[in-house]
Amino acid sequence: MASEITDIAAYFDRLSSTIAQLPFDTIEAVGEALLKAFESDQTIFMFGNGGSAALASHFACDLNKGTVNGSDKRFKVMALTDNLPLITAWANDTSYDQIFSQQISNFIRPGDVAFGISGSGNSANVLNALQTARRAGASTIGLTGFFKGGKMLPLCDLCMVVPSDNLQVVEDLHLCTTHALFTCVRRKLQRYSTAFA
């Protein structure tokens, strides 16, 4: 039992030390990019695999519902992880690597935002969607980890890299980052409530 407690404490120590190394300036810049998309009535497309797919849905929910401030102006966020029939159709008929890029091709416009999430930064379907978005003139944002950000980093206009090689720490801090972004964006939107009423 003592070793289990030590392992648990060590995990939280590692998490805490990684938090102190997060690129807070980049996170602030992502928040500003999300606000810019809101102000310009652009759509934000979110996507990722596994736990990152769950986070894409979670963050889309936070932005779509949690930022409603009494005005008619709202965020336009679509999680490409939520349409299971469409995901499996593209995976079956083309390849799993195309499940997000083929979806995003139907909707993406210049000025929209493609928001990819990948712990390693090397998920092929996330990379393909970011490339599709760039070709369409959209901006690209990434959440990744493992210090260097993988192949995702050069495909993103803004990329928040968690400086850890522990996937659980990376995923924990991706969730923390999206909650921090949501909190910041919601607070700033209170300033717009009268302007857009």
N, C-alpha and C positions, 0 to 999 in steps of 0.2 A: 504493500500500500504506500509506503514512504516513497518508493521509486516512481509510482504513478503520480503522486503529488508533485514530485520534483519535475517530471516530464511536463505536467500541466503548467507549472510555474515557468518552466523554461520556454514553453510555447508563448506564453503571454509576455515574457521578457523579450523574446525575439520580435513579437508583434509590436511592442512598444518602441523598441529601438528602431524598427523600420519606419514607424510613423514619423519619427523625428527626422528621417531622411527623405521624406516625400517632397516632390517638386511642387511646392505650394504655388509658385508663380504660374506654372503651367496649368494647375487646377483652376486658378483665378481666370486665366485666359480662356479656358474651356467654358467657364460660366458666362463670360462675356460673349463668346461665340453663340451659346444657346440663347442668350437674350437678343442678340442680333437677329437670329433666325425667327424668334418670336415677333420682333418689331417689324420684320420684313414679310411676315406671313409665309415663311418658308417651312417646308416639311423636314422633320428629323427622322431618319430611318435608323433603327437600332438592331443589332444582330450579334450573335455569338453562339458557341456550342456548349452543351452541358450546363454547368453552373453559370457560365456566361450567358447562355440562352435565357436562363431564369432571371438573371440580372437585367438583361435587355427588356424583358417583359415588365419586371418590377420598376425599372427606371421610367419606362414609357408610361406606366400607370401613375407614378408619382407626378410626372410633368403634365400629363393630360388632365388629371383630376385635381391633384393637390395644389395646383397653381391658379385655379379658377378664383378670380378675385371680385366677382360681382359685375364685371363688364362683359360685353359680347366677344371681346378679343381673347382668344385662347391659343395655347400651344397646339401645334399639329405634329404629333409624334406617332410613328408606326413601328411596332416591333415585328420584324420579319420572322420572328421565331414562333408566332402565334397561330399561323394557319397550317395546321398539320397536314390536311389533304394536299395543299399546294406544295409544301416541302417534300412530301413523299412522292408526289407526281414528278417533280423536277429531278429528285434523286433517282427515281426508277427509270425515267425516260432519257435523262442526260447523264448526270453524275452528281454525287453528293457535293462535289466541289462547286457546283453551280447553283445550289439551292437559294443563296441570297442574291447573287448577281442577276439571276434570271428574274427574281421577284422585283428587285430594285429597278430593273430596266423598264418595267411597266410605268413607273411613277416619277423617277428622278428627273429634276429640272435644274438648270443652272441656278446656283445660289442655295440649293437645298443642302442638307447636312447628312452625311453617312457616318454613323457612330458605331465603330466596330469594337468588340470586346474579345480579347484572347489572352489567356494567361501567359502563353509562350510567345505570342505574337507571330506564330507560324501556321495558323489554321488556314488551309488553302481556300476554303469557302469564304472566310472573312476577307482574305487578301484579294480574292477575285471581285468581291463586292466593292471593296475600296477602289480597285482599279476601274471598275465600271463607273463608279460615281465620279472619279476624277476625269474620265473621258467625257462625261456629260456636263462638266463644268461645275460640279458640286464641290463643297468643301468636305474635308475628311478629318475625323477625330478618332483617336484610338485610346483604349485602356489596355495596357499590357504589363509585362513584368520581366523577371529574369535579367535585370540590370540593363541589358542592351536593347530590349524591346523586340527582338526578332526581326523578321522580314517586314513586319507591319510599320516599323518606325519611318522608313523613307516614303511610305505611301500616305502618311498623315500630315496634314497641315499643323495639327496639334496632337501630341501624343503624351499621355501621362504614363510613365514607366515606374512600376513599383520596384524599388531596389532590393529584391529578394529572389532567391532561387527555390523558395518553398512555395509550392502552388497554393496551399491553404492560406498562407499569409497573403499571397498575391490576391486571392479571391476575397479574403476578408477586407482588404484595403480597397479593392475595387468597389465593394458595397459601401464602405465608409465614404469613399470619394463621391459616389453618386448621391448619397444622403447629404453630404456637405454641399454639393452642387445644388441639389434641390432646395435645401434650406436657404442658401444664398440667393438663388434665383427667386424664390417665393418672396423673400424679404424685399428684394429690389423691385419686384413687380408691384408691391404696394404703392410705390411712387408713381406707377403708371395707371393706377386704378381710376383716377379722375380724368386723366388725359384720354383714355380709351373708353370711358363710360358712354 
